[in-house]
Amino acid sequence: MLKVALTGGIATGKSYVLDRFRKRGVPCLDADDLAHVAMSAGTGATAAIAAHFGAGILAPDGSVDRAKLGPIVFGDPAARRALEAIVHPAVYRSLSAAVRAFELSGDSLMVADIPLLFETGAEPQFDRVIATACPPPLQLARLVERGLSETAARQRLAAQWPTDEKVSRADFVIRTDGTFEETDRQVDEILKLLKSSGFPRA
């Protein structure tokens, strides 16, 4: 099975691109969804987060309140590293289990959306890497449209590698600063190449 990672900076269109692959019948995983599960009520990661950041970080249902946690970790690199040290192992365990399930089902190709692929050094686990990209001012504008303040949006951008660095390390790049139709065409072109190659990177 060809294992493909989809990465890119925040607000560069990863979710849209992942959905395009999913609609074309490709089995897909979203690391952010797995992180939500890891920080739900009753998990080991949630207990560790509460122990480190205080029980006040939990929502009434016992899950991690991401709205409370966000300003803390994006405003303090040490706090962000502490959170990542708790959450990332849980996410990658879930990811590995899901990939094994895809392999057992006989799938020939899968795509996993992993925003911090390069930051966590996980790219060797995948055969190909796709990066989504758009100009940083557009990323900022998209984040503000989502309801973040400009300060909060800039904090989130600063917490990740620059888009150009991710693009330079990727096998394929999908530009998302054009029309949806243009993005869809890039997805179709890359999917065709992936299906025709099927070989791991050298």
Rosetta blueprint (number, residue, H / E / L):
1 M L
2 L E
3 K E
4 V E
5 A E
6 L E
7 T E
8 G E
9 G L
10 I L
11 A L
12 T L
13 G L
14 K H
15 S H
16 Y H
17 V H
18 L H
19 D H
20 R H
21 F H
22 R H
23 K H
24 R L
25 G L
26 V L
27 P L
28 C E
29 L E
30 D E
31 A H
32 D H
33 D H
34 L H
35 A H
36 H H
37 V H
38 A H
39 M L
40 S L
41 A L
42 G L
43 T L
44 G H
45 A H
46 T H
47 A H
48 A H
49 I H
50 A H
51 A H
52 H H
53 F H
54 G L
55 A H
56 G H
57 I H
58 L E
59 A L
60 P L
61 D L
62 G L
63 S L
64 V E
65 D L
66 R H
67 A H
68 K H
69 L H
70 G H
71 P H
72 I H
73 V H
74 F H
75 G L
76 D L
77 P H
78 A H
79 A H
80 R H
81 R H
82 A H
83 L H
84 E H
85 A H
86 I H
87 V H
88 H H
89 P H
90 A H
91 V H
92 Y H
93 R H
94 S H
95 L H
96 S H
97 A H
98 A H
99 V H
100 R H
101 A H
102 F H
103 E H
104 L H
105 S L
106 G L
107 D L
108 S L
109 L E
110 M E
111 V E
112 A E
113 D E
114 I L
115 P L
116 L L
117 L L
118 F L
119 E L
120 T L
121 G L
122 A L
123 E H
124 P H
125 Q H
126 F L
127 D L
128 R E
129 V E
130 I E
131 A E
132 T E
133 A E
134 C L
135 P L
136 P H
137 P H
138 L H
139 Q H
140 L H
141 A H
142 R H
143 L H
144 V H
145 E H
146 R L
147 G L
148 L L
149 S L
150 E H
151 T H
152 A H
153 A H
154 R H
155 Q H
156 R H
157 L H
158 A H
159 A L
160 Q L
161 W L
162 P L
163 T H
164 D H
165 E H
166 K H
167 V H
168 S H
169 R H
170 A L
171 D L
172 F E
173 V E
174 I E
175 R E
176 T L
177 D L
178 G L
179 T L
180 F H
181 E H
182 E H
183 T H
184 D H
185 R H
186 Q H
187 V H
188 D H
189 E H
190 I H
191 L H
192 K H
193 L H
194 L H
195 K H
196 S H
197 S H
198 G L
199 F L
200 P L
201 R L
202 A L
